[in-house]
Amino acid sequence: MSEDRIIRMANQIAAFFAVQPGDRAGPIAAHISENWSPPMRAALLAHVAENSPGLDPLVVEAAPKIRPVSA
């Protein structure tokens, strides 16, 4: 999956949860952890680690809570 698509999908999830009351990073992380494949999660976490442009700040905030990918 392309980098642009990973970022776009993560940002769409963040946009959905951005208007929800309360904690938003937790539900974003839970959604990605439960619904994204390990390669998709690994790609997203790599983008966060590289400070890739275009990531919603809520995605960056949620990243430490996303289930890590096993080696």
Contacts in CASP RR format, 6 or more apart in sequence:
PFRMAT RR
TARGET T0000
AUTHOR 0000-0000-0000
METHOD contacts of the structure
MODEL  1
MSEDRIIRMANQIAAFFAVQPGDRAGPIAAHISENWSPPMRAALLAHVAE
NSPGLDPLVVEAAPKIRPVSA
1 39 0 8 1.000
1 40 0 8 1.000
1 43 0 8 1.000
3 43 0 8 1.000
3 47 0 8 1.000
3 52 0 8 1.000
6 40 0 8 1.000
6 43 0 8 1.000
6 44 0 8 1.000
6 47 0 8 1.000
7 44 0 8 1.000
7 47 0 8 1.000
7 52 0 8 1.000
7 54 0 8 1.000
7 55 0 8 1.000
10 32 0 8 1.000
10 44 0 8 1.000
10 55 0 8 1.000
10 56 0 8 1.000
10 59 0 8 1.000
11 54 0 8 1.000
11 55 0 8 1.000
11 56 0 8 1.000
11 59 0 8 1.000
13 28 0 8 1.000
13 31 0 8 1.000
13 32 0 8 1.000
13 59 0 8 1.000
14 24 0 8 1.000
14 28 0 8 1.000
14 56 0 8 1.000
14 58 0 8 1.000
14 59 0 8 1.000
14 62 0 8 1.000
15 56 0 8 1.000
17 24 0 8 1.000
17 27 0 8 1.000
17 28 0 8 1.000
17 31 0 8 1.000
17 58 0 8 1.000
18 24 0 8 1.000
18 56 0 8 1.000
18 58 0 8 1.000
20 27 0 8 1.000
24 58 0 8 1.000
24 61 0 8 1.000
24 62 0 8 1.000
25 58 0 8 1.000
25 61 0 8 1.000
25 62 0 8 1.000
25 65 0 8 1.000
26 62 0 8 1.000
26 65 0 8 1.000
28 58 0 8 1.000
28 59 0 8 1.000
28 61 0 8 1.000
28 62 0 8 1.000
29 62 0 8 1.000
29 63 0 8 1.000
29 64 0 8 1.000
29 65 0 8 1.000
29 66 0 8 1.000
29 67 0 8 1.000
30 65 0 8 1.000
32 41 0 8 1.000
32 44 0 8 1.000
32 62 0 8 1.000
32 66 0 8 1.000
33 41 0 8 1.000
33 65 0 8 1.000
33 66 0 8 1.000
33 67 0 8 1.000
36 44 0 8 1.000
38 69 0 8 1.000
38 70 0 8 1.000
39 69 0 8 1.000
41 66 0 8 1.000
41 67 0 8 1.000
41 68 0 8 1.000
41 69 0 8 1.000
42 69 0 8 1.000
44 59 0 8 1.000
44 63 0 8 1.000
44 66 0 8 1.000
45 63 0 8 1.000
45 66 0 8 1.000
45 68 0 8 1.000
45 69 0 8 1.000
47 55 0 8 1.000
48 55 0 8 1.000
48 59 0 8 1.000
48 60 0 8 1.000
48 63 0 8 1.000
END
